[in-house]
Amino acid sequence: MPHKAGFVSLVGKPNVGKSTLMNALVGEKLSIVTPKAQTTRHRILGIVNEDDYQIVFSDTPGIIKPVYGMQESMMSFVNGSLVDADIILFVTDINEKYDENDVLEKLAKTTSPIAVVINKIDKSNEDLVKEKVAYWEETLKPKAVFAVSALHDHNVPAVMQFIMDNLPEHPAYYDKDTLTDRNERFFVSEIIREKVFKLYEKEIPYSTEVIITAFKDEPKIIRISSEIIVERDSQKNIIIGKAGEMLKKVGTYARKDMEEFLQKKVFLEMFVKVIPDWRNRKNYLKSFGYED
């Protein structure tokens, strides 16, 4: 049998469930998932390998009008994933109000086959699902439209079959034992950032970056040091909390997930550091992995 391989990009607005869908398609939790918008900031590859095929999924940040330098970099990750894509999954929420013009502008420039994935249908009814399917068939004229619940794995296999049917013949792009292009340090920092998104309100998660300053893999334990970067002293106080209670909570939850992910005991140190306006400062964006 000929070998198939290709890049599949998941694009859409913030908070439509792209990360949940990619985790379901890959069968591993690679992208952090929270109820807040704009959780994903980087392009993250998840790779599915079998003897006769390799699918390279790209989870991308939600498409927005950039305000900060960081958001401009996030949108360049989206653009890069569209250029590479052999197949595009345009993910939309069943309850979106037909205002995805930002996304449609980007899709207009591609010649790759597009499937519309209408997500979160568990929060809807059959009539609205039929209406949305008809709307997208008419508006975008995609190769296919799928109504799914990525959270409950409903109809996700049908999306996978569409990918298999449209995957080009090509040798593998990565070694067959590769699951992602990211290293353990990246995922450890994402675990901490996920806890910040889940535990804090308002602008705190969006003003925060997590840097792993040390990762020492010893025979019985992995020692990790990290910095949570914020933009103002007031944010630092909120992150730490009264008598350090909030930071302790972040550390407890993060360490538990890290031990599950790394399959080893973890010792985690966390410090909070203020860097004013880091989201607009090119030198920091570069060192934090937002720019080449």
Buried (B, 14 or more C-beta within 10 A) or exposed (E): EEBBBBBBBBBBBBBBBBBBBBBBBBEBBBBBBBEEEBBBBBBBBBBBBEEEBBBBBBBBBBBBEEEBBBBBBBBBBBBBBBEBBBBBBBBBBBBBEEEBEBBEEBBEEBEBBBBBBBBBBEEBEEEBBEEBBEBBEEEBEBBBBBBBBBBEEBBBEBBBEBBEEBBEEBEBEBEEEBBBBBEBBBBBBBBBBBBBBBBBEEEBBBBBBBBBEEBEEEEEEBBBBBBBBBBBEEBBEBBBBEEEEBBEEBBEBBBBBBBEBBEBEBEBEBEBEEBEEBBBBEEBBEEBBBBE
